[in-house]
Amino acid sequence: MARWLLTLSSYVVAPLMLYIFGCGIYTAYRQTWNQFFILLVAEFICFVLFFGATAITEGIGRFSEWLAEL
C-alpha cells in the first residue's frame, strides 16, 4: 500500500516539479528575480517532500520485513 501511494504521489509531484522548473526558467529569462527565487524554494520543497516520502516508504518496508522475521 505504501509503495502504491508513493507511486501515485510521484505522478502528482513530478509534473508539478517540471512546471515549477519551467516557470523558474521563464522568470530567469524575464529577469524577475524575486519570482525566480520563490519558485526555486518551491522546487526545493517539492524535492524534499518527494524524497522524504521515499525514505519513509523504505523505512516502513524494512520495518514490516523485520516484524515478519519475528
BALOKOL-180431 format. One record per residue: y, z, x of N, C-alpha, C, O, CB in turn; residue number from 1. Coordinates in nm, 4 decimals, padded with zeros to 6 digits, m for minus. Glycine has a CB too. Layout:
residues N
<rec n_north="Y" n_up="Z" n_east="X" ca_north="Y" ca_up="Z" ca_east="X" c_north="Y" c_up="Z" c_east="X" o_north="Y" o_up="Z" o_east="X" cb_north="Y" cb_up="Z" cb_east="X" num="NUM"/>
...
end
This chain:
residues 70
<rec n_north="m00.1198" n_up="00.0000" n_east="00.0829" ca_north="00.0000" ca_up="00.0000" ca_east="00.0000" c_north="00.1252" c_up="00.0000" c_east="00.0866" o_north="00.2209" o_up="m00.0722" o_east="00.0587" cb_north="00.0004" cb_up="00.1209" cb_east="m00.0939" num="1"/>
<rec n_north="00.1239" n_up="00.0822" n_east="00.1927" ca_north="00.2424" ca_up="00.0898" ca_east="00.2784" c_north="00.2678" c_up="m00.0434" c_east="00.3482" o_north="00.3826" o_up="m00.0860" o_east="00.3613" cb_north="00.2263" cb_up="00.2015" cb_east="00.3824" num="2"/>
<rec n_north="00.1614" n_up="m00.1087" n_east="00.3927" ca_north="00.1785" ca_up="m00.2396" ca_east="00.4578" c_north="00.2309" c_up="m00.3437" c_east="00.3594" o_north="00.3115" o_up="m00.4292" o_east="00.3963" cb_north="00.0452" cb_up="m00.2874" cb_east="00.5184" num="3"/>
<rec n_north="00.1854" n_up="m00.3367" n_east="00.2343" ca_north="00.2338" ca_up="m00.4288" ca_east="00.1333" c_north="00.3839" c_up="m00.4089" c_east="00.1099" o_north="00.4590" o_up="m00.5057" o_east="00.0985" cb_north="00.1560" cb_up="m00.4101" cb_east="00.0023" num="4"/>
<rec n_north="00.4266" n_up="m00.2828" n_east="00.1030" ca_north="00.5693" ca_up="m00.2546" ca_east="00.0852" c_north="00.6506" c_up="m00.3018" c_east="00.2047" o_north="00.7616" o_up="m00.3524" o_east="00.1886" cb_north="00.5918" cb_up="m00.1050" cb_east="00.0630" num="5"/>
<rec n_north="00.5955" n_up="m00.2855" n_east="00.3250" ca_north="00.6653" ca_up="m00.3321" ca_east="00.4444" c_north="00.6782" c_up="m00.4838" c_east="00.4441" o_north="00.7831" o_up="m00.5377" o_east="00.4795" cb_north="00.5923" cb_up="m00.2856" cb_east="00.5705" num="6"/>
<rec n_north="00.5719" n_up="m00.5524" n_east="00.4043" ca_north="00.5778" ca_up="m00.6986" ca_east="00.3967" c_north="00.6790" c_up="m00.7420" c_east="00.2916" o_north="00.7567" o_up="m00.8347" o_east="00.3145" cb_north="00.4387" cb_up="m00.7573" cb_east="00.3644" num="7"/>
<rec n_north="00.6784" n_up="m00.6765" n_east="00.1783" ca_north="00.7744" ca_up="m00.7082" ca_east="00.0728" c_north="00.9170" c_up="m00.6830" c_east="00.1204" o_north="01.0061" o_up="m00.7640" o_east="00.0947" cb_north="00.7452" cb_up="m00.6257" cb_east="m00.0533" num="8"/>
<rec n_north="00.9390" n_up="m00.5725" n_east="00.1890" ca_north="01.0739" ca_up="m00.5422" ca_east="00.2363" c_north="01.1182" c_up="m00.6412" c_east="00.3426" o_north="01.2373" o_up="m00.6700" o_east="00.3546" cb_north="01.0804" cb_up="m00.4003" cb_east="00.2914" num="9"/>
<rec n_north="01.0232" n_up="m00.6941" n_east="00.4206" ca_north="01.0620" ca_up="m00.7926" ca_east="00.5220" c_north="01.1117" c_up="m00.9209" c_east="00.4567" o_north="01.1995" o_up="m00.9881" o_east="00.5105" cb_north="00.9439" cb_up="m00.8233" cb_east="00.6154" num="10"/>
<rec n_north="01.0556" n_up="m00.9551" n_east="00.3406" ca_north="01.1043" ca_up="m01.0727" ca_east="00.2695" c_north="01.2421" c_up="m01.0506" c_east="00.2097" o_north="01.3133" o_up="m01.1472" o_east="00.1823" cb_north="01.0073" cb_up="m01.1113" cb_east="00.1607" num="11"/>
<rec n_north="01.2806" n_up="m00.9276" n_east="00.1894" ca_north="01.4137" ca_up="m00.8968" ca_east="00.1371" c_north="01.5132" c_up="m00.8787" c_east="00.2508" o_north="01.6251" o_up="m00.9294" o_east="00.2439" cb_north="01.4095" cb_up="m00.7706" cb_east="00.0498" num="12"/>
<rec n_north="01.4732" n_up="m00.8066" n_east="00.3558" ca_north="01.5655" ca_up="m00.7732" ca_east="00.4641" c_north="01.5913" c_up="m00.8920" c_east="00.5562" o_north="01.7037" o_up="m00.9098" o_east="00.6031" cb_north="01.5110" cb_up="m00.6568" cb_east="00.5447" num="13"/>
<rec n_north="01.4895" n_up="m00.9733" n_east="00.5829" ca_north="01.5061" ca_up="m01.0847" ca_east="00.6765" c_north="01.6129" c_up="m01.1849" c_east="00.6299" o_north="01.6995" o_up="m01.2210" o_east="00.7097" cb_north="01.3729" cb_up="m01.1566" cb_east="00.6951" num="14"/>
<rec n_north="01.6101" n_up="m01.2307" n_east="00.5054" ca_north="01.7182" ca_up="m01.3208" ca_east="00.4633" c_north="01.8561" c_up="m01.2541" c_east="00.4647" o_north="01.9571" o_up="m01.3179" o_east="00.4943" cb_north="01.6894" cb_up="m01.3733" cb_east="00.3241" num="15"/>
<rec n_north="01.8580" n_up="m01.1245" n_east="00.4322" ca_north="01.9842" ca_up="m01.0515" ca_east="00.4372" c_north="02.0388" c_up="m01.0476" c_east="00.5798" o_north="02.1585" o_up="m01.0663" o_east="00.6016" cb_north="01.9659" cb_up="m00.9088" cb_east="00.3832" num="16"/>
<rec n_north="01.9509" n_up="m01.0235" n_east="00.6759" ca_north="01.9935" ca_up="m01.0207" ca_east="00.8151" c_north="02.0427" c_up="m01.1583" c_east="00.8600" o_north="02.1420" o_up="m01.1679" o_east="00.9321" cb_north="01.8787" cb_up="m00.9735" cb_east="00.9050" num="17"/>
<rec n_north="01.9741" n_up="m01.2649" n_east="00.8179" ca_north="02.0181" ca_up="m01.4000" ca_east="00.8535" c_north="02.1534" c_up="m01.4329" c_east="00.7910" o_north="02.2380" o_up="m01.4960" o_east="00.8543" cb_north="01.9140" cb_up="m01.5031" cb_east="00.8095" num="18"/>
<rec n_north="02.1732" n_up="m01.3899" n_east="00.6664" ca_north="02.3011" ca_up="m01.4133" ca_east="00.6005" c_north="02.4140" c_up="m01.3395" c_east="00.6723" o_north="02.5207" o_up="m01.3961" o_east="00.6959" cb_north="02.2942" cb_up="m01.3696" cb_east="00.4537" num="19"/>
<rec n_north="02.3900" n_up="m01.2136" n_east="00.7067" ca_north="02.4917" ca_up="m01.1362" ca_east="00.7776" c_north="02.5204" c_up="m01.1983" c_east="00.9137" o_north="02.6357" o_up="m01.2039" o_east="00.9566" cb_north="02.4470" cb_up="m00.9898" cb_east="00.7940" num="20"/>
<rec n_north="02.4154" n_up="m01.2451" n_east="00.9820" ca_north="02.4327" ca_up="m01.3095" ca_east="01.1112" c_north="02.5177" c_up="m01.4365" c_east="01.0981" o_north="02.6070" o_up="m01.4613" o_east="01.1791" cb_north="02.2960" cb_up="m01.3428" cb_east="01.1727" num="21"/>
<rec n_north="02.4887" n_up="m01.5158" n_east="00.9954" ca_north="02.5664" ca_up="m01.6374" ca_east="00.9719" c_north="02.7125" c_up="m01.6060" c_east="00.9404" o_north="02.8027" o_up="m01.6744" o_east="00.9887" cb_north="02.5049" cb_up="m01.7178" cb_east="00.8579" num="22"/>
<rec n_north="02.7354" n_up="m01.5044" n_east="00.8607" ca_north="02.8729" ca_up="m01.4633" ca_east="00.8307" c_north="02.9431" c_up="m01.4143" c_east="00.9567" o_north="03.0624" o_up="m01.4383" o_east="00.9753" cb_north="02.8743" cb_up="m01.3533" cb_east="00.7230" num="23"/>
<rec n_north="02.8689" n_up="m01.3455" n_east="01.0429" ca_north="02.9259" ca_up="m01.2976" ca_east="01.1689" c_north="02.9687" c_up="m01.4116" c_east="01.2580" o_north="03.0751" o_up="m01.4064" o_east="01.3198" cb_north="02.8266" cb_up="m01.2104" cb_east="01.2422" num="24"/>
<rec n_north="02.8862" n_up="m01.5153" n_east="01.2651" ca_north="02.9225" ca_up="m01.6322" ca_east="01.3464" c_north="03.0458" c_up="m01.6994" c_east="01.2885" o_north="03.1348" o_up="m01.7404" o_east="01.3630" cb_north="02.8051" cb_up="m01.7329" cb_east="01.3541" num="25"/>
<rec n_north="03.0522" n_up="m01.7113" n_east="01.1566" ca_north="03.1682" ca_up="m01.7741" ca_east="01.0933" c_north="03.2955" c_up="m01.6932" c_east="01.1181" o_north="03.4005" o_up="m01.7504" o_east="01.1474" cb_north="03.1446" cb_up="m01.7899" cb_east="00.9427" num="26"/>
<rec n_north="03.2868" n_up="m01.5616" n_east="01.1066" ca_north="03.4070" ca_up="m01.4807" ca_east="01.1291" c_north="03.4480" c_up="m01.4831" c_east="01.2767" o_north="03.5669" o_up="m01.4737" o_east="01.3073" cb_north="03.3832" cb_up="m01.3355" cb_east="01.0830" num="27"/>
<rec n_north="03.3528" n_up="m01.4954" n_east="01.3673" ca_north="03.3874" ca_up="m01.5093" ca_east="01.5092" c_north="03.4575" c_up="m01.6428" c_east="01.5319" o_north="03.5524" o_up="m01.6510" o_east="01.6099" cb_north="03.2606" cb_up="m01.4985" cb_east="01.5987" num="28"/>
<rec n_north="03.4112" n_up="m01.7465" n_east="01.4642" ca_north="03.4743" ca_up="m01.8773" ca_east="01.4751" c_north="03.6172" c_up="m01.8744" c_east="01.4203" o_north="03.7079" o_up="m01.9353" o_east="01.4769" cb_north="03.3914" cb_up="m01.9824" cb_east="01.4009" num="29"/>
<rec n_north="03.6354" n_up="m01.8028" n_east="01.3098" ca_north="03.7686" ca_up="m01.7931" ca_east="01.2491" c_north="03.8553" c_up="m01.6883" c_east="01.3179" o_north="03.9738" o_up="m01.6755" o_east="01.2871" cb_north="03.7564" cb_up="m01.7601" cb_east="01.1010" num="30"/>
<rec n_north="03.7971" n_up="m01.6141" n_east="01.4101" ca_north="03.8650" ca_up="m01.5104" ca_east="01.4875" c_north="03.9227" c_up="m01.3998" c_east="01.3992" o_north="04.0330" o_up="m01.3506" o_east="01.4228" cb_north="03.9758" cb_up="m01.5722" cb_east="01.5703" num="31"/>
<rec n_north="03.8470" n_up="m01.3624" n_east="01.2987" ca_north="03.8798" ca_up="m01.2448" ca_east="01.2183" c_north="03.7919" c_up="m01.1319" c_east="01.2698" o_north="03.6843" o_up="m01.1066" o_east="01.2155" cb_north="03.8577" cb_up="m01.2704" cb_east="01.0629" num="32"/>
<rec n_north="03.8366" n_up="m01.0654" n_east="01.3723" ca_north="03.7546" ca_up="m00.9725" ca_east="01.4485" c_north="03.7187" c_up="m00.8466" c_east="01.3716" o_north="03.6116" o_up="m00.7903" o_east="01.3944" cb_north="03.8249" cb_up="m00.9352" cb_east="01.5740" num="33"/>
<rec n_north="03.8039" n_up="m00.8007" n_east="01.2819" ca_north="03.7691" ca_up="m00.6813" ca_east="01.2026" c_north="03.6448" c_up="m00.7068" c_east="01.1185" o_north="03.5534" o_up="m00.6244" o_east="01.1142" cb_north="03.8867" cb_up="m00.6401" cb_east="01.1115" num="34"/>
<rec n_north="03.6425" n_up="m00.8213" n_east="01.0521" ca_north="03.5252" ca_up="m00.8560" ca_east="00.9714" c_north="03.4033" c_up="m00.8769" c_east="01.0593" o_north="03.2922" o_up="m00.8397" o_east="01.0216" cb_north="03.5522" cb_up="m00.9818" cb_east="00.8886" num="35"/>
<rec n_north="03.4232" n_up="m00.9357" n_east="01.1753" ca_north="03.3112" ca_up="m00.9596" ca_east="01.2662" c_north="03.2447" c_up="m00.8288" c_east="01.3064" o_north="03.1220" o_up="m00.8190" o_east="01.3051" cb_north="03.3585" cb_up="m01.0350" cb_east="01.3908" num="36"/>
<rec n_north="03.3236" n_up="m00.7285" n_east="01.3420" ca_north="03.2656" ca_up="m00.6011" ca_east="01.3837" c_north="03.1986" c_up="m00.5277" c_east="01.2676" o_north="03.0976" o_up="m00.4601" o_east="01.2871" cb_north="03.3728" cb_up="m00.5129" cb_east="01.4453" num="37"/>
<rec n_north="03.2540" n_up="m00.5405" n_east="01.1474" ca_north="03.1900" ca_up="m00.4817" ca_east="01.0294" c_north="03.0537" c_up="m00.5469" c_east="01.0061" o_north="02.9558" o_up="m00.4779" o_east="00.9780" cb_north="03.2803" cb_up="m00.4980" cb_east="00.9040" num="38"/>
<rec n_north="03.0474" n_up="m00.6791" n_east="01.0176" ca_north="02.9209" ca_up="m00.7489" ca_east="00.9989" c_north="02.8225" c_up="m00.7165" c_east="01.1111" o_north="02.7016" o_up="m00.7099" o_east="01.0885" cb_north="02.9443" cb_up="m00.8996" cb_east="00.9917" num="39"/>
<rec n_north="02.8741" n_up="m00.6965" n_east="01.2306" ca_north="02.7879" ca_up="m00.6585" ca_east="01.3419" c_north="02.7233" c_up="m00.5227" c_east="01.3169" o_north="02.6049" o_up="m00.5037" o_east="01.3450" cb_north="02.8676" cb_up="m00.6558" cb_east="01.4726" num="40"/>
<rec n_north="02.7998" n_up="m00.4298" n_east="01.2648" ca_north="02.7460" ca_up="m00.2976" ca_east="01.2312" c_north="02.6445" c_up="m00.3096" c_east="01.1173" o_north="02.5404" o_up="m00.2440" o_east="01.1207" cb_north="02.8604" cb_up="m00.2003" cb_east="01.1916" num="41"/>
<rec n_north="02.6732" n_up="m00.3918" n_east="01.0177" ca_north="02.5792" ca_up="m00.4108" ca_east="00.9064" c_north="02.4484" c_up="m00.4715" c_east="00.9563" o_north="02.3407" o_up="m00.4322" o_east="00.9115" cb_north="02.6414" cb_up="m00.5011" cb_east="00.7974" num="42"/>
<rec n_north="02.4574" n_up="m00.5666" n_east="01.0484" ca_north="02.3368" ca_up="m00.6272" ca_east="01.1064" c_north="02.2543" c_up="m00.5229" c_east="01.1812" o_north="02.1317" o_up="m00.5201" o_east="01.1701" cb_north="02.3747" cb_up="m00.7427" cb_east="01.2013" num="43"/>
<rec n_north="02.3214" n_up="m00.4384" n_east="01.2564" ca_north="02.2528" ca_up="m00.3341" ca_east="01.3315" c_north="02.1841" c_up="m00.2358" c_east="01.2378" o_north="02.0721" o_up="m00.1927" o_east="01.2652" cb_north="02.3510" cb_up="m00.2605" cb_east="01.4224" num="44"/>
<rec n_north="02.2494" n_up="m00.1997" n_east="01.1280" ca_north="02.1901" ca_up="m00.1066" ca_east="01.0318" c_north="02.0655" c_up="m00.1679" c_east="00.9678" o_north="01.9649" o_up="m00.0990" o_east="00.9510" cb_north="02.2928" cb_up="m00.0684" cb_east="00.9231" num="45"/>
<rec n_north="02.0709" n_up="m00.2961" n_east="00.9320" ca_north="01.9526" ca_up="m00.3630" ca_east="00.8765" c_north="01.8391" c_up="m00.3641" c_east="00.9776" o_north="01.7233" o_up="m00.3409" o_east="00.9428" cb_north="01.9866" cb_up="m00.5069" cb_east="00.8338" num="46"/>
<rec n_north="01.8729" n_up="m00.3912" n_east="01.1027" ca_north="01.7738" ca_up="m00.3931" ca_east="01.2098" c_north="01.7081" c_up="m00.2565" c_east="01.2249" o_north="01.5857" o_up="m00.2474" o_east="01.2349" cb_north="01.8385" cb_up="m00.4357" cb_east="01.3421" num="47"/>
<rec n_north="01.7874" n_up="m00.1516" n_east="01.2266" ca_north="01.7341" ca_up="m00.0161" ca_east="01.2404" c_north="01.6479" c_up="00.0213" c_east="01.1206" o_north="01.5417" o_up="00.0812" o_east="01.1378" cb_north="01.8481" cb_up="00.0847" cb_east="01.2565" num="48"/>
<rec n_north="01.6908" n_up="m00.0125" n_east="01.0010" ca_north="01.6126" ca_up="00.0195" ca_east="00.8815" c_north="01.4783" c_up="m00.0530" c_east="00.8820" o_north="01.3757" o_up="00.0054" o_east="00.8471" cb_north="01.6913" cb_up="m00.0170" cb_east="00.7552" num="49"/>
<rec n_north="01.4790" n_up="m00.1791" n_east="00.9212" ca_north="01.3556" ca_up="m00.2561" ca_east="00.9209" c_north="01.2565" c_up="m00.2007" c_east="01.0229" o_north="01.1389" o_up="m00.1821" o_east="00.9914" cb_north="01.3847" cb_up="m00.4033" cb_east="00.9500" num="50"/>
<rec n_north="01.3029" n_up="m00.1745" n_east="01.1438" ca_north="01.2113" ca_up="m00.1241" ca_east="01.2450" c_north="01.1755" c_up="00.0227" c_east="01.2229" o_north="01.0690" o_up="00.0677" o_east="01.2652" cb_north="01.2718" cb_up="m00.1419" cb_east="01.3823" num="51"/>
<rec n_north="01.2631" n_up="00.0965" n_east="01.1574" ca_north="01.2278" ca_up="00.2325" ca_east="01.1183" c_north="01.1162" c_up="00.2317" c_east="01.0146" o_north="01.0238" o_up="00.3128" o_east="01.0215" cb_north="01.3504" cb_up="00.3061" cb_east="01.0635" num="52"/>
<rec n_north="01.1246" n_up="00.1410" n_east="00.9194" ca_north="01.0193" ca_up="00.1286" ca_east="00.8184" c_north="00.8877" c_up="00.0869" c_east="00.8829" o_north="00.7811" o_up="00.1332" o_east="00.8426" cb_north="01.0598" cb_up="00.0269" cb_east="00.7100" num="53"/>
<rec n_north="00.8951" n_up="m00.0001" n_east="00.9826" ca_north="00.7743" ca_up="m00.0406" ca_east="01.0544" c_north="00.7108" c_up="00.0781" c_east="01.1256" o_north="00.5890" o_up="00.0955" o_east="01.1211" cb_north="00.8066" cb_up="m00.1513" cb_east="01.1552" num="54"/>
<rec n_north="00.7922" n_up="00.1590" n_east="01.1906" ca_north="00.7400" ca_up="00.2763" ca_east="01.2616" c_north="00.6779" c_up="00.3762" c_east="01.1645" o_north="00.5734" o_up="00.4342" o_east="01.1941" cb_north="00.8516" cb_up="00.3441" cb_east="01.3424" num="55"/>
<rec n_north="00.7403" n_up="00.3967" n_east="01.0504" ca_north="00.6861" ca_up="00.4893" ca_east="00.9506" c_north="00.5535" c_up="00.4368" c_east="00.8965" o_north="00.4589" o_up="00.5136" o_east="00.8793" cb_north="00.7866" cb_up="00.5103" cb_east="00.8351" num="56"/>
<rec n_north="00.5459" n_up="00.3063" n_east="00.8694" ca_north="00.4226" ca_up="00.2473" ca_east="00.8194" c_north="00.3095" c_up="00.2611" c_east="00.9204" o_north="00.1965" o_up="00.2935" o_east="00.8839" cb_north="00.4443" cb_up="00.1007" cb_east="00.7851" num="57"/>
<rec n_north="00.3402" n_up="00.2365" n_east="01.0474" ca_north="00.2389" ca_up="00.2519" ca_east="01.1517" c_north="00.1948" c_up="00.3984" c_east="01.1626" o_north="00.0762" o_up="00.4264" o_east="01.1803" cb_north="00.2932" cb_up="00.2018" cb_east="01.2876" num="58"/>
<rec n_north="00.2884" n_up="00.4900" n_east="01.1522" ca_north="00.2550" ca_up="00.6322" ca_east="01.1564" c_north="00.1662" c_up="00.6739" c_east="01.0407" o_north="00.0728" o_up="00.7520" o_east="01.0585" cb_north="00.3809" cb_up="00.7152" cb_east="01.1560" num="59"/>
<rec n_north="00.1949" n_up="00.6222" n_east="00.9227" ca_north="00.1118" ca_up="00.6528" ca_east="00.8057" c_north="m00.0291" c_up="00.5983" c_east="00.8255" o_north="m00.1275" o_up="00.6642" o_east="00.7920" cb_north="00.1744" cb_up="00.5941" cb_east="00.6770" num="60"/>
<rec n_north="m00.0378" n_up="00.4773" n_east="00.8803" ca_north="m00.1698" ca_up="00.4192" ca_east="00.9054" c_north="m00.2502" c_up="00.5007" c_east="01.0051" o_north="m00.3691" o_up="00.5245" o_east="00.9842" cb_north="m00.1556" cb_up="00.2772" cb_east="00.9556" num="61"/>
<rec n_north="m00.1867" n_up="00.5435" n_east="01.1130" ca_north="m00.2565" ca_up="00.6252" ca_east="01.2130" c_north="m00.2974" c_up="00.7611" c_east="01.1553" o_north="m00.4058" o_up="00.8118" o_east="01.1842" cb_north="m00.1674" cb_up="00.6454" cb_east="01.3367" num="62"/>
<rec n_north="m00.2101" n_up="00.8185" n_east="01.0745" ca_north="m00.2420" ca_up="00.9476" ca_east="01.0122" c_north="m00.3600" c_up="00.9336" c_east="00.9171" o_north="m00.4472" o_up="01.0204" o_east="00.9129" cb_north="m00.1197" cb_up="01.0034" cb_east="00.9368" num="63"/>
<rec n_north="m00.3632" n_up="00.8240" n_east="00.8403" ca_north="m00.4737" ca_up="00.8008" ca_east="00.7493" c_north="m00.6051" c_up="00.7828" c_east="00.8259" o_north="m00.7095" o_up="00.8327" o_east="00.7837" cb_north="m00.4456" cb_up="00.6782" cb_east="00.6624" num="64"/>
<rec n_north="m00.5993" n_up="00.7118" n_east="00.9381" ca_north="m00.7193" ca_up="00.6951" ca_east="01.0202" c_north="m00.7650" c_up="00.8297" c_east="01.0767" o_north="m00.8848" o_up="00.8578" o_east="01.0821" cb_north="m00.6928" cb_up="00.5953" cb_east="01.1348" num="65"/>
<rec n_north="m00.6704" n_up="00.9116" n_east="01.1181" ca_north="m00.7030" ca_up="01.0435" ca_east="01.1708" c_north="m00.7694" c_up="01.1300" c_east="01.0645" o_north="m00.8670" o_up="01.1997" o_east="01.0923" cb_north="m00.5773" cb_up="01.1123" cb_east="01.2235" num="66"/>
<rec n_north="m00.7159" n_up="01.1252" n_east="00.9420" ca_north="m00.7743" ca_up="01.2024" ca_east="00.8328" c_north="m00.9144" c_up="01.1522" c_east="00.7998" o_north="m01.0029" o_up="01.2317" o_east="00.7684" cb_north="m00.6851" cb_up="01.1954" cb_east="00.7085" num="67"/>
<rec n_north="m00.9350" n_up="01.0213" n_east="00.8068" ca_north="m01.0665" ca_up="00.9647" ca_east="00.7757" c_north="m01.1718" c_up="01.0098" c_east="00.8772" o_north="m01.2897" o_up="01.0215" o_east="00.8436" cb_north="m01.0590" cb_up="00.8114" cb_east="00.7725" num="68"/>
<rec n_north="m01.1293" n_up="01.0349" n_east="01.0003" ca_north="m01.2229" ca_up="01.0791" ca_east="01.1038" c_north="m01.2657" c_up="01.2233" c_east="01.0842" o_north="m01.3711" o_up="01.2641" o_east="01.1330" cb_north="m01.1609" cb_up="01.0626" cb_east="01.2408" num="69"/>
<rec n_north="m01.1849" n_up="01.3010" n_east="01.0133" ca_north="m01.2197" ca_up="01.4424" ca_east="00.9920" c_north="m01.3293" c_up="01.4536" c_east="00.8963" o_north="m01.3730" o_up="01.5644" o_east="00.8652" cb_north="m01.1029" cb_up="01.5224" cb_east="00.9436" num="70"/>
end
